[in-house]
């Protein structure tokens, strides 16, 4: 029995990743979902948060994903997302600044409340992942 499956990450502008993995964990709208070989078909809306991909030769790669959809079909996982940022490209200072800016807009007149909440969720997810990267000496 195969121990790997194909995983693809696609954004509106590029194919970010397409390779064999042994495990994937992604942020769905209702919590983290894990996928392994033999996963039943699945269609889920993505949330904001960390995507972890484990490789057959060992090691993992992390991405910050920002909304979209995940689909498991025919033994393959496809993530269609608005944005997928490799964890090592995140900056804790930038994430904190984005969170402060989004939080300041909460009380501003004329702001789209739903958009402000999405911006806060994105900034919080980015801050959490950037802090994890910093804590591990830029190795995640």
N, C-alpha and C positions, 0 to 999 in steps of 0.2 A: 504494500500500500504506500502511496506517495505521502511524504511528510511535508511537502511544500505545496503552495498554491500561488497563482499569479495575482499580483496586486498592482493596480494602476491608480495614479492620482492625476486628475485632469482639472485644469482651471480654464476659464474662458480664453486665456492667452497662450497657454502652453501645456504640454504633457510633462508633468513634474517628475513622475516616477513610474517605472514599469519594469518589475522584476519579480523573482520568486522569493517568497517569505515563508516562515514557519508559523508566524503568529502576527496578528494585527489587533490593536485596541484603538478604537476611535470614539470621539465624543458624539453621542446621539442626542437628540432633543430631550430624551428621558434618562440619560446617564451613559456611562461608558459601556460599550459593547466589545466583546472579544470574538475574534474569528480564527478558527484553525481549519486544517484540512478536513473535508467532509462536512462542512457547515451546510445546513439546510438553506434553501433560497431565502433571501431577506431583502427588504427594501426599507430604508430608514432615513429620516431627515437628520442631517448633521447639525450639531450645535457648534459652539465655540469652545476650543480646547485642544488637548494634546492627542496626537496620533502617534502611536508607537509601532514600529515595524521591527520584528526580529528576523534574523537571517540564519540560513542553514549552517554557515561557517562560524556562527557565533556573532555576538554584537547586536546592537539595535541602532535604529535611526529614529529621531523624533522630529515631528513637524507640528506647527500650530496651524490648525485648520479653522476656517471661518465660514460656517454654514454650508449648505448644499445637500447632497444626497449620497448615501452609501447603498450599493447593491451587491448582493452575492447571487451569482447565477452561473450555472455550469462549472462550479468549482473555482470561480474567479471573483475577487473583490475589486469593485470599481468605486472610487470616491470622486464624485463630481463636486468640486468646491469652489467657492468664490476666490479663495486664496489659500495657499499652503506655503508656509514659511519655515525653512529649516531652523531648528532650535538654535543652532550656533550663530545664526544671523540676528537673533533678538538682542535688544539692549534693555537692561533693567531701567536705566534712566529715561529712555524714550517711552517705555511702557508706563512708568509713573507719571510722566508728563501728559500722556494721552488720557490716563485715568483722571488726573486733576482737571484737564480741559473738559472732559465729558461730564464730570461731577459738577463743575461750575455752571454748565448749561442746564442743569436740572431746574433751577429756579428762574431761568431767563424767559422772558415773555416771548410768545410766538414760536417756541421750539417744539418740534415734533417729539412728543414724549416717547413714543415707541422707538424712534431712531436714537434718542439719547440713551435709552435702556440698552439697545443693541451695542452702541458705542462703549458703554460701561462694561458690558459682558465681554466684549472683545478685548478691552484694555485690561480687565482683571485676568483673563486667560493668558494674555501676553505677559503680564507682570508675573504670574505664577510660574510660567515656563521659563522666563528669563531669570527669575530668582533661582530656580533649580539648576539652570546652566551655570550661573555665577557660583553657586554653592559647590558645584562639582569641578570648579576650575576650568570652565568652558568645555567640559567633556560630558556630553550626555548622549 
